[in-house]
Amino acid sequence: MLPLKAFLISFLCIVLLSLAASLAQATRTGELTSERGGWATARRDSAGIAPDPHQYANLAIVQVYAAPTYGWKGAVAVHPWIIFKRAGETQYNRYEVISWGSGDKVRRNANLPDGYWYGAKPRLLVEHRGKEAEAMIPQIEAAIKSYPWPTTYHAWPGPNSNTFMAHIGREVPALKLDLPANALGKDYRSLLHPIGLPPSGRGVQVSILGVLGVTVGAEEGLEVNVLGLNLGLDFTPLKLRLPFIGGIGRDNLQKDNP
């Protein structure tokens, strides 16, 4: 009992420290204030990250972005999306899952490819160009079509926007997707399939509805999930994976200011 008690106390302390750090960061960058503006007026223009599709018309490009969600939830979770274009195309396709509205939650080109997510600057998680990107685009499109929960959205424990992106990562291992620890919903799995691939598509994951599980992945490293709160150690590059704030180390998702 003592080892279990020590683990639970340590886990709780880490969770509380991560929450405090995330709240402090969100306050500093305006996530918890009116600095981002109201829902209808918050910034949604291009962040200037995606390559100019006209300038790179002859190049296939695939990118994955994530940004803090709107309002107080931005201190604890992120919203991801994927964009891509084939060689010869001069426009990106953007796909994501959005909670509001009835019917299909999977949306295409509902927002600019690299647009601010309601006032929050997106961060580039994954980028592939050239033949490698061209080869995976059909696989990405097939993964989008095969998403198991296109009309269902639950902020916790899922399925949600992070569940959607994790599904694409599992179906397209060449994407080398590494969703951060605060991508709530990425570990959601149905009760019929508690064991399978992690979001990176390489490794193994055991997860019960995304509320209890463990992940060992090529991109994720080792990660434990308790009630949707993820704690672990990533080796590529070396960094702590923490709930709420995402992580500590190189390429931490939330270290950039809006």
Disulfide bonds with the S-S distance in Angstrom:
none
